[in-house]
Amino acid sequence: MSRKKPGPRAGGPRARRSFTPGQKLELLAGYEQAVLEGEGGAFLRREGLYSSLIGEWRRARDSGLLQGKPAGQTVGRPSAEQAEIARLRRELQLAQSKLARTETALTIMGKAHELLEDISRSEPDGPDVFGLGKR
């Protein structure tokens, strides 16, 4: 018989891991860099993390819960003020992305309008849309 490779839980269940605020910030920075390089999923697999955990840590970071915490200090729920700041930051980011998209669309529409005007000015008798010529 051939020896089988032991499964992922061969040694029994693992103890639950916990991360200090500093480790969370380092892992977030590493993940965000990996995403820019197109390797976000590989980073999560390599570190044994779930994307939901990254999202949770992002919210904590954005609300200011991870900054300035000494090692070993627990990170609690955000205060009402911190939650409001995080919500407003998300809202601002969404509004900025919508504004950028709208500005891009307006630029494209302006260029298309300019192009169509140039085409209409260059053909004195009107365009031959179907390629049939004058009859």
C-alpha contacts under 8 A as a table, 3 or more apart, distances in Angstrom:
res1	aa1	res2	aa2	distance
6	P	9	R	7.92
6	P	10	A	5.66
7	G	10	A	5.20
8	P	11	G	7.89
9	R	12	G	5.17
9	R	13	P	6.01
9	R	14	R	7.92
11	G	14	R	7.97
19	F	22	G	7.90
19	F	23	Q	5.76
19	F	24	K	6.15
20	T	23	Q	5.15
20	T	24	K	6.26
20	T	71	A	5.77
20	T	72	G	6.32
20	T	73	Q	7.82
21	P	24	K	5.03
21	P	25	L	6.25
21	P	66	L	5.21
21	P	67	Q	7.45
21	P	69	K	6.49
21	P	70	P	7.75
21	P	71	A	7.01
21	P	75	V	7.52
22	G	25	L	5.15
22	G	26	E	6.23
22	G	66	L	7.43
22	G	69	K	7.93
22	G	71	A	7.40
23	Q	26	E	5.01
23	Q	27	L	6.05
24	K	27	L	5.14
24	K	28	L	6.01
24	K	57	W	6.84
24	K	66	L	7.95
25	L	28	L	5.04
25	L	29	A	6.15
25	L	61	R	7.60
25	L	66	L	7.36
26	E	29	A	5.16
26	E	30	G	6.12
27	L	30	G	4.95
27	L	31	Y	5.98
28	L	31	Y	5.08
28	L	32	E	6.08
28	L	54	I	6.75
28	L	57	W	7.47
28	L	58	R	7.35
29	A	32	E	5.18
29	A	33	Q	6.15
30	G	33	Q	5.17
30	G	34	A	6.12
30	G	43	F	7.96
31	Y	34	A	4.95
31	Y	35	V	6.12
31	Y	40	G	5.99
31	Y	43	F	6.31
31	Y	44	L	7.44
32	E	35	V	5.04
32	E	36	L	6.39
32	E	40	G	7.39
33	Q	36	L	5.18
33	Q	37	E	6.53
34	A	37	E	5.05
34	A	38	G	6.15
34	A	39	E	4.82
34	A	40	G	4.93
34	A	43	F	6.54
35	V	38	G	4.83
35	V	39	E	5.35
35	V	40	G	4.29
35	V	41	G	7.96
36	L	39	E	7.49
36	L	40	G	7.89
37	E	40	G	7.74
39	E	42	A	5.30
39	E	43	F	6.25
40	G	43	F	5.15
40	G	44	L	6.38
41	G	44	L	5.15
41	G	45	R	6.28
42	A	45	R	5.13
42	A	46	R	6.00
43	F	46	R	5.09
43	F	47	E	6.10
44	L	47	E	5.26
44	L	48	G	5.75
44	L	49	L	4.94
44	L	50	Y	6.33
44	L	51	S	7.22
45	R	48	G	4.96
45	R	49	L	6.44
46	R	49	L	7.95
49	L	53	L	6.92
49	L	54	I	7.77
50	Y	53	L	5.38
50	Y	54	I	6.77
51	S	54	I	5.03
51	S	55	G	6.34
52	S	55	G	5.05
52	S	56	E	6.23
53	L	56	E	5.01
53	L	57	W	6.15
54	I	57	W	5.09
54	I	58	R	6.10
55	G	58	R	5.04
55	G	59	R	6.34
56	E	59	R	5.28
56	E	60	A	6.37
57	W	60	A	4.99
57	W	61	R	6.03
58	R	61	R	4.99
58	R	62	D	5.95
59	R	62	D	5.10
59	R	63	S	6.10
59	R	86	A	7.24
60	A	63	S	5.24
60	A	64	G	6.31
60	A	65	L	5.19
60	A	66	L	6.30
60	A	78	P	7.51
61	R	64	G	5.12
61	R	65	L	5.69
61	R	66	L	5.23
61	R	67	Q	7.18
62	D	65	L	7.61
62	D	86	A	5.79
62	D	89	R	7.94
63	S	78	P	6.91
63	S	82	Q	5.19
63	S	83	A	6.14
63	S	85	I	6.41
63	S	86	A	4.74
64	G	67	Q	5.77
64	G	82	Q	6.93
65	L	69	K	7.89
65	L	75	V	6.60
65	L	76	G	7.62
65	L	78	P	6.65
66	L	69	K	6.15
66	L	75	V	7.12
69	K	73	Q	6.41
69	K	75	V	7.86
70	P	73	Q	5.78
78	P	81	E	7.73
78	P	82	Q	5.46
78	P	83	A	5.70
79	S	82	Q	5.11
79	S	83	A	6.10
80	A	83	A	5.14
80	A	84	E	6.14
81	E	84	E	5.09
81	E	85	I	6.21
82	Q	85	I	5.05
82	Q	86	A	6.19
83	A	86	A	5.10
83	A	87	R	6.11
84	E	87	R	5.01
84	E	88	L	6.08
85	I	88	L	5.11
85	I	89	R	6.11
86	A	89	R	5.07
86	A	90	R	6.25
87	R	90	R	5.18
87	R	91	E	6.13
88	L	91	E	4.91
88	L	92	L	6.00
89	R	92	L	5.05
89	R	93	Q	6.12
90	R	93	Q	5.09
90	R	94	L	6.19
91	E	94	L	5.13
91	E	95	A	6.15
92	L	95	A	5.05
92	L	96	Q	6.07
93	Q	96	Q	5.12
93	Q	97	S	6.23
94	L	97	S	5.20
94	L	98	K	6.22
95	A	98	K	5.09
95	A	99	L	6.09
96	Q	99	L	5.01
96	Q	100	A	6.17
97	S	100	A	5.11
97	S	101	R	6.20
98	K	101	R	5.08
98	K	102	T	6.11
99	L	102	T	5.07
99	L	103	E	6.08
100	A	103	E	5.13
100	A	104	T	6.19
101	R	104	T	5.15
101	R	105	A	6.21
102	T	105	A	5.04
102	T	106	L	6.15
103	E	106	L	5.12
103	E	107	T	6.18
104	T	107	T	5.10
104	T	108	I	6.25
105	A	108	I	5.12
105	A	109	M	6.11
106	L	109	M	5.01
106	L	110	G	6.03
107	T	110	G	5.11
107	T	111	K	6.26
108	I	111	K	5.17
108	I	112	A	6.15
109	M	112	A	5.04
109	M	113	H	6.07
110	G	113	H	5.08
110	G	114	E	6.15
111	K	114	E	5.05
111	K	115	L	6.11
112	A	115	L	5.05
112	A	116	L	6.18
113	H	116	L	5.19
113	H	117	E	6.19
114	E	117	E	5.13
114	E	118	D	6.23
115	L	118	D	5.12
115	L	119	I	6.26
116	L	119	I	5.05
116	L	120	S	6.15
117	E	120	S	5.12
117	E	121	R	6.15
118	D	121	R	5.18
118	D	122	S	6.20
119	I	122	S	5.22
119	I	123	E	6.64
120	S	123	E	5.63
120	S	124	P	7.61
120	S	126	G	7.05
120	S	127	P	7.56
121	R	124	P	6.65
123	E	126	G	5.44
123	E	127	P	6.29
128	D	131	G	5.43
128	D	132	L	6.88
128	D	133	G	6.25
128	D	134	K	7.95
129	V	132	L	7.92
132	L	135	R	7.98
